[in-house]
Amino acid sequence: MTISYAYAVRDSATMLRRNLKHMARYPSVSVMIVGIPVVLLLLFVYVFGGTLGAGIDAVTGGRQAYVNYVTPGIILVAIAGVAQGTALAVSMDMADGIIARFRTMGIARGAVLTGHVLGSTVQTILGLVAVIGVAFAIGFRPNASIEEWVAAAGLLVMTAVAITWLSVALGLHAKTVEAASNVTLPLLLLVFIGSGFVPTDSMPAGLRAFAEYQPFTPIIETLRGLLMGTPIGHDVVLAVAWCAAIGLCGYVWAMRLYERDPTRRVRVLSAGSA
């Protein structure tokens, strides 16, 4: 058991290095992943922030209030953006037949997928540092203590790992590489149809009910509460529960898809691109 565990860790580390080398070889992908949430942050703060900020905080109002409100939502956009790249990378591995080749080499079960998850998590962390840095530059002013920053970082890592496992499963499930580039778009839409950009109580009744009970809203509200000192309540329990459920379902689904005959998947993808 100990030897098998050591092999799994070693093989996962090897696959992690492979993904980090890919990330370094194609920096434009990382720039795009960071660029999209940064552009959205600048757009919402400087174009809509004056009006939306007044609705969120009638006392201070303006862009200052809105940048403090919207930054947690933009952070979730960044996580969803990395998930899209992960699904695409996994699907490309399947289309190229590299996973079938890895299986013939006796690599530990799931090490390839774990390498994708760890590599994407590293990419997410680097992207979040850049996004938060830009947010600070344009006026984001959290009042979190060191302990609250640590808790917020833990929540973000937990969310990133959970969403990444789901994106790995979606990438394996996609029939073509082109389809894999779009399968994670609903994750991005959930950030918008939630409390990421406007309070849910400003929405119509039906949409408000959906926004309040979908996975990203309690995660955003917990992050916002940790960073800005707003009430968290039971959102932290829901956030952890959602992360655990998404991560577990994504892991189980991904491993089941991975155990299927990879040559069949390669043949299907090749036929679809012909």
Secondary structure, 3 states (H helix, E strand, C coil): CHHHHHHHHHHHHHHHHHHHHHHHHCHHHHHHHHHHHHHHHHHHHHHHHHHHHHHHCCCCCHHHHHHHHHHHHHHHHHHHHHHHHHHHHHHHHHHHCHHHHHHHCCCCCCHHHHHHHHHHHHHHHHHHHHHHHHHHHCCCCCCCCHHHHHHHHHHHHHHHHHHHHHHHHHHHHCCCHHHHCCCCHHHHHHHHCCCCCCCHHHCCHHHHHHHHHCCHHHHHHHHHHHHHCCCCCCHHHHHHHHHHHHHHHHHHHHHHHHCCCHHHHHHHHHHHHC
